[in-house]
């Protein structure tokens, strides 16, 4: 039986928001209309909740009902105030109690079922201990399956094994029945409605409520035995001239070399460049690197993609680290001579948030390394943006990045309220097996079109509001406006004089944005509020998914949810956004 929480109850504060403190529900929700939070325990609960909401509301409250599993959505897709927004959330179906992982047989095939409230850490822990397998998902421990998997979740094993959705057989969902009610859509590999396909990369919440993810037990990749980890310090001082201007030429050489090092990195390796803003003379950026090894550190082409031989020994894994370091030796000191060796250091941002020691190589069982790196960071205000990059950084692009991170952009200075100590551009290695799965396959198995990118970039800035913070809304607007403009400047200088050049356009340079790092600056559905600043003049779906996939997803949406009940600011629309 589900639990209903109204806005007058003592446990409403905390349930009324997610990880991003920018967004929360209103407090004036109507108990008479059944507005509030519903904690579901199973699919039948979800059905009962939806039917009760319709009964109490007296109508089909499209756009008022939203879902949550882990609460890590970067935007206001679930917790949306109705202030200045007629499409604000009035009902939340909370799936966090649906967190079981178990086996289920369908048509004589055994599947591992993952419920939407299962966290990344719980999934890896259970799959590792019970089955000796791993899902190449994210590292933030409290992110849950509900949104992460459906959006094409990736992690530190993805260059070896691909994306989570490359292993997803399908889903169970609650969807509209076409007659003003709802029905259970059981998992079926035939996938006549193509919802299994849509849930392999489109993100969650567009078509219904996902209540189960199905993974064929015999088609999950084995967990590697061991992992090495090292964090290289990258001092900002080497990119600063004597007159305190930024040496954009030197930074360009460095970031180009980093791109090349990541492109040629062995699939067992994953690098995360945490390029943090410079706020003082002795600031350092960092590159975090993990390499897995052992008899099960390879990839079998029988699972799809490209055959990869394992790195059998620690020495082989260490050689991968040494080769990577050597390719960046002009900017990264050798460990034995590094003045930063063993210095405690905190890794900001996502993914991978942890306290480590610089220039020290950790050697742990892979599952223990996963736990070491699975921090989710603080609950605070945040703004995020993304791009998938195909070609190496050009001179204008790298100069714009350096100027943004040193707050020396000519026409876009950070506002005083921005916290530059918590501002970074994280550039993750990508490609390898991610680009080897679901290519040259007809029909395609996923709706992830970005299969040619070498890096995924995540722009992040965080700030805190305290009890005595003055005008927090105005403060937020200033920070987000500055951050968005910095992003636009980087992409416009990279792409030159083309339409919408402030965004990562699909082509030979970029492959758009990542739906699991949503960003309202690239457009919203009618009736919703975009971010301040320049807004993408086009279809946000196409920027996320590419033209062909966006068209496919809209067709699926029209077929399964023609009344557009399941809608939010960037849900797949029934009609093309304007």
TORZATI-769402 format. One record per residue (C-alpha): x, y, z. Coordinates in pm, whole numbers. Layout:
% residues N
east_north_up
X_Y_Z
...
% end
This chain:
% residues 578
east_north_up
0_0_0
134_343_-91
186_629_155
50_980_100
239_1281_239
73_1623_234
245_1958_275
137_1989_641
319_1677_759
653_1688_938
830_1473_678
721_1689_383
1034_1910_409
1305_1700_249
1061_1497_41
962_1819_-138
1296_1854_-318
1577_1656_-477
1954_1681_-475
1956_2022_-644
1834_2266_-379
1726_2515_-645
1398_2333_-695
1124_2239_-454
749_2193_-442
513_2462_-322
378_2449_32
21_2543_-61
-73_2205_-202
-439_2105_-170
-518_1801_44
-873_1808_-95
-736_1752_-444
-489_1494_-314
-189_1709_-402
139_1606_-242
385_1319_-244
297_953_-292
547_686_-187
494_375_-400
613_24_-319
522_-157_-641
361_-117_-983
11_-169_-847
69_121_-608
162_342_-902
-158_245_-1082
-365_309_-771
-197_646_-711
-260_767_-1065
-623_658_-1058
-677_827_-722
-518_1150_-845
-751_1158_-1145
-1052_1088_-923
-966_1363_-671
-863_1616_-934
-1180_1551_-1131
-982_1558_-1452
-665_1425_-1611
-407_1664_-1459
-156_1653_-1745
176_1811_-1658
101_1818_-1286
216_1464_-1199
588_1392_-1191
811_1104_-1077
1127_1069_-870
1355_775_-796
1681_918_-658
1614_1288_-696
1930_1372_-888
1769_1545_-1184
1971_1858_-1256
1667_2060_-1366
1314_2126_-1240
1155_1833_-1420
1010_1690_-1097
1023_1955_-827
879_2254_-1004
714_2540_-818
396_2682_-967
525_3035_-900
549_3208_-1238
483_2872_-1401
131_2741_-1465
269_2392_-1525
416_2352_-1177
416_2012_-1011
126_1931_-778
174_1555_-742
495_1354_-703
512_976_-729
820_879_-528
969_544_-636
1262_544_-393
1115_256_-190
1108_36_-502
1473_-65_-478
1481_-445_-508
1712_-641_-740
1610_-998_-817
1569_-1262_-1087
1260_-1313_-1299
1198_-1566_-1577
1017_-1453_-1892
968_-1696_-2182
1233_-1928_-2037
1497_-1655_-2020
1629_-1546_-1681
1651_-1172_-1629
1799_-963_-1352
1531_-711_-1260
1637_-372_-1124
1367_-154_-970
1385_224_-1026
1472_315_-667
1785_99_-661
2093_321_-628
2408_296_-837
2598_160_-539
2330_-94_-448
2321_-215_-809
2696_-265_-833
2717_-421_-488
2439_-672_-559
2549_-759_-912
2908_-805_-796
2835_-1020_-492
2550_-1228_-632
2651_-1274_-995
3009_-1154_-1043
2896_-906_-1308
2883_-529_-1340
2670_-269_-1512
2875_11_-1676
2681_279_-1490
2761_591_-1294
2972_635_-985
2755_868_-771
2625_625_-511
2284_784_-445
2182_831_-807
1908_577_-875
1822_357_-1170
1494_529_-1255
1646_818_-1444
2007_708_-1481
1957_395_-1689
1687_528_-1922
1904_827_-2010
2192_610_-2130
2384_617_-1804
2760_577_-1831
3048_533_-1591
3409_433_-1545
3356_93_-1712
3185_238_-2019
3496_263_-2237
3536_-111_-2178
3174_-228_-2191
2959_52_-2337
2653_215_-2181
2396_77_-1936
2134_75_-2212
2350_-147_-2431
2252_-427_-2190
1890_-331_-2125
1648_-593_-2255
1344_-381_-2176
1112_-231_-1920
785_-267_-1736
590_60_-1729
266_221_-1627
130_406_-1930
-189_581_-2038
-465_349_-2157
-599_597_-2411
-931_631_-2231
-843_865_-1947
-692_595_-1729
-374_393_-1696
-254_37_-1748
41_-188_-1677
260_-238_-1981
442_-566_-1917
794_-631_-2039
797_-806_-2374
1101_-852_-2597
882_-814_-2908
852_-443_-2822
559_-366_-3051
515_-20_-2895
893_43_-2907
902_150_-2544
1194_-83_-2475
1382_100_-2748
1282_444_-2622
1399_363_-2270
1745_283_-2404
1865_641_-2402
1574_887_-2418
1561_951_-2045
1280_888_-1797
933_1036_-1753
844_1095_-2118
614_801_-2180
504_668_-1842
638_540_-1512
914_279_-1538
864_20_-1264
1119_-245_-1368
1434_-267_-1577
1514_-609_-1728
1869_-728_-1803
1933_-1075_-1945
2134_-1252_-1675
2368_-1423_-1921
2433_-1104_-2118
2585_-884_-1848
2962_-819_-1856
3183_-969_-1585
3310_-748_-1307
3686_-682_-1323
3892_-808_-1032
4113_-508_-957
4158_-139_-1028
4438_115_-1006
4358_480_-941
4574_789_-957
4503_1162_-950
4748_1384_-1136
4775_1749_-1024
4778_2007_-1303
4902_2339_-1154
4737_2650_-1290
5062_2844_-1244
5215_2694_-1560
4943_2861_-1768
4979_3208_-1614
5217_3469_-1758
5437_3695_-1546
5189_3979_-1594
4914_3747_-1459
4741_3709_-1795
4649_3357_-1902
4881_3186_-2150
4612_3052_-2381
4868_2908_-2621
5020_2685_-2354
4675_2584_-2229
4580_2495_-2586
4882_2265_-2620
4791_2097_-2291
4423_2040_-2360
4495_1911_-2710
4744_1665_-2564
4484_1559_-2306
4232_1491_-2584
4484_1277_-2771
4585_1088_-2456
4219_1007_-2385
4150_906_-2744
4436_655_-2742
4377_534_-2385
4325_159_-2344
3954_67_-2301
4027_-48_-1944
4116_311_-1859
3891_605_-1785
4011_962_-1729
3822_1251_-1574
3972_1594_-1623
3848_1815_-1341
3944_2154_-1476
3850_2378_-1187
3839_2757_-1195
4148_2945_-1077
4088_3155_-766
4442_3180_-624
4801_3154_-743
4860_2804_-608
4540_2642_-739
4568_2308_-916
4337_2127_-1152
4337_1748_-1157
4305_1446_-1383
4161_1135_-1219
4241_805_-1386
4120_451_-1321
4252_138_-1493
4095_-203_-1426
4290_-525_-1455
4263_-900_-1402
4137_-1199_-1603
3793_-1039_-1635
3909_-694_-1743
3843_-759_-2111
3526_-749_-2321
3374_-1032_-2522
3230_-938_-2860
2952_-1189_-2790
2803_-914_-2571
2815_-675_-2866
3080_-431_-2972
3451_-492_-3010
3658_-772_-2858
3901_-642_-2595
4173_-857_-2444
4212_-827_-2065
4495_-652_-1884
4602_-954_-1685
4851_-800_-1445
4905_-496_-1230
5216_-424_-1436
5005_-404_-1752
4765_-162_-1584
5055_43_-1450
5194_69_-1802
4866_226_-1915
4901_489_-1642
5265_552_-1726
5193_594_-2097
4915_840_-2020
5134_1040_-1782
5424_1042_-2028
5203_1188_-2301
5130_1480_-2066
5476_1506_-1909
5515_1871_-2011
5237_1960_-1766
5232_1671_-1515
5540_1602_-1305
5665_1248_-1253
5523_1106_-932
5862_1063_-763
5953_1429_-821
5609_1582_-776
5585_1841_-499
5220_1739_-463
5291_1373_-390
5064_1239_-111
4900_1578_-62
4536_1541_50
4299_1668_-217
3923_1686_-263
3774_1605_-602
3488_1845_-673
3204_1787_-916
3036_1489_-1077
3094_1215_-1158
3351_1108_-897
3354_1310_-578
3603_1196_-315
3897_1281_-91
4221_1133_-222
4598_1178_-207
4759_1331_-515
5013_1139_-722
4962_817_-524
4853_501_-706
4576_318_-522
4543_-57_-583
4213_-204_-466
3958_-467_-560
3738_-308_-827
3429_-309_-604
3622_-132_-326
3752_126_-572
3395_185_-685
3299_256_-325
3597_490_-278
3485_701_-573
3109_695_-524
3054_1019_-336
2757_1231_-447
2872_1559_-295
2671_1813_-102
2305_1899_-142
2330_2254_-272
2232_2471_-566
2377_2378_-901
2372_2452_-1272
2496_2204_-1530
2555_2191_-1905
2707_1940_-2145
2851_1866_-2486
2981_1561_-2669
3302_1639_-2856
3425_1455_-3165
3724_1657_-3285
4014_1791_-3082
3996_2136_-2927
4081_2420_-3163
4273_2732_-3063
3970_2955_-3015
3785_2690_-2816
4068_2618_-2574
4136_2990_-2528
3770_3046_-2439
3784_2761_-2186
4100_2901_-2026
3954_3252_-2009
3631_3125_-1855
3815_2924_-1589
4040_3220_-1502
3751_3469_-1510
3921_3675_-1780
3648_3669_-2044
3632_4017_-2193
3257_4064_-2167
3142_3804_-1915
3288_3851_-1568
3164_3621_-1293
2919_3794_-1059
3037_3842_-698
2789_3577_-581
2936_3303_-802
3146_3048_-614
3445_2996_-841
3594_2744_-599
3303_2521_-700
3306_2594_-1071
3461_2350_-1315
3456_2212_-1666
3487_1835_-1631
3613_1665_-1946
3570_1288_-1933
3724_1033_-2166
3452_871_-2374
3454_669_-2694
3622_325_-2714
3350_61_-2655
3079_328_-2632
3148_392_-2999
3173_20_-3072
2826_-78_-2951
2507_-40_-3157
2679_69_-3477
2628_-89_-3820
2325_-263_-3670
1981_-267_-3834
1757_-188_-3665
1944_4_-3397
1904_-127_-3042
1927_206_-2859
1829_569_-2913
2181_691_-2834
2305_854_-3152
2626_1002_-3007
2845_705_-3096
3135_900_-3242
3236_1123_-2952
3579_1104_-2791
3494_1312_-2485
3193_1417_-2283
3214_1759_-2123
3010_1861_-1820
3002_2225_-1714
2925_2265_-1344
2885_2546_-1094
2755_2526_-737
2655_2775_-471
2494_2775_-129
2213_2986_8
2218_3041_382
1946_3145_623
2047_3510_586
2115_3508_211
1963_3818_55
1751_3789_-261
1840_3427_-346
1634_3432_-667
1816_3736_-804
2146_3583_-697
2062_3262_-883
1966_3453_-1197
2299_3636_-1204
2500_3317_-1156
2309_3116_-1416
2316_3400_-1670
2694_3429_-1636
2745_3053_-1654
2525_3013_-1961
2703_3298_-2138
3041_3138_-2071
2920_2813_-2227
2783_2998_-2530
3110_3187_-2576
3315_2866_-2576
3099_2700_-2841
3057_3008_-3060
3432_3058_-3076
3482_2689_-3152
3230_2680_-3438
3252_3025_-3594
2974_3215_-3766
2693_2961_-3800
2335_2968_-3673
2304_2864_-3308
2684_2860_-3276
2660_2903_-2899
2554_2539_-2864
2727_2208_-2956
2567_2148_-3295
2561_1799_-3444
2835_1762_-3703
3201_1674_-3736
3293_1879_-3426
3021_1798_-3171
2740_1549_-3118
2498_1762_-2923
2420_1735_-2551
2349_1456_-2300
1990_1415_-2177
2101_1302_-1830
2275_1639_-1790
1964_1842_-1882
1983_2212_-1946
1682_2440_-1996
1889_2690_-2191
1859_2468_-2497
1483_2514_-2502
1165_2398_-2330
816_2287_-2421
539_2545_-2454
421_2671_-2115
756_2619_-1942
1032_2860_-1848
1372_2848_-2017
1697_2957_-1853
1805_3322_-1863
2029_3425_-2149
2054_3310_-2509
1814_3022_-2582
1876_2766_-2855
1672_2861_-3161
1565_2515_-3265
1429_2183_-3142
1588_2085_-2810
1508_1719_-2885
1731_1731_-3190
2016_1882_-2990
1991_1596_-2739
1924_1307_-2976
2000_1412_-3333
1736_1464_-3600
1653_1102_-3685
1629_975_-3327
1425_1279_-3220
1171_1200_-3492
1151_837_-3378
1093_937_-3017
816_1180_-3112
639_906_-3305
658_672_-3006
528_950_-2781
228_1016_-3006
141_647_-3006
167_574_-2633
79_910_-2473
-127_1108_-2726
-286_1318_-2449
61_1424_-2330
-15_1333_-1969
349_1259_-1891
505_1594_-1964
763_1834_-1822
987_2116_-1946
1193_1894_-2177
976_1586_-2219
947_1437_-2565
667_1647_-2717
363_1527_-2908
424_1822_-3140
754_1986_-3229
854_2259_-2979
866_2615_-3110
% end
